[in-house]
Amino acid sequence: SGPYVTVGATVINDYGNGQVNPGDSVSYGVYGKNLGNATAQGVWGRLSETDAYVTITRDSSWYGSIAQNDSALGSPAYKFRVANNCPNGYTLPFTLKFHDNRDTIWTAYPGVMVYAPVLVYQSVSVVGGNGNGLLDPGETANLVVTIKNDGGANAVSVTSTLMENSAYLTISDASGNYGTVTVGASASNAS
């Protein structure tokens, strides 16, 4: 009996592609939904986390009074920043405590999914030399490396550096450029 406030719908604004990616600063609007049978008076929320992949930059939001079976969008929106090394498919875990003017606290555990590129090696081709597709002793050739994006976000401005650990090999141009590699697509370096 009485009011019972929990998380309703959420609104994510990453100021970019519409999905949360590593390195994003995110505005996180949360609707407080009153599932109880009385109005929740003077509701405010506090968002917290204990995860290394996220930092909250605005933790409080005001909801006011929420009638039974109604919802209200908190103002201002919560804000957080995602770590650059957050992996693809990771759910950022939050704790959101709704408080009212009677010192009642309702706790919810919303999560936000992070989408990141995941570049994987596909193949290499030897181009030039004597034309047999193999790198033979004394031969100069180009290596064309193909990669694929198996992640959940586009990889933008992808570059690579080829390295060797052999006294029998000299690399004259170690740089490879791929441009943007979209989700599920493959790309090869230009030369």
Secondary structure, 3 states (H helix, E strand, C coil): CCCCEEEEEEEEECCCCCCCCCCCEEEEEEEEEECCCCCEEEEEEEEECCCCCEEEEECEEEEEEECCCCEEECECCEEEEECCCCCCCCEEECEEEEECCCCCEEEECCEEECCCCCEEEEEEEEEECCCCCCCCCCCCEEEEEEEEECCCCCEEEEEEECCCCCCCCCCCCCEEEEEEECCCCEEECCC
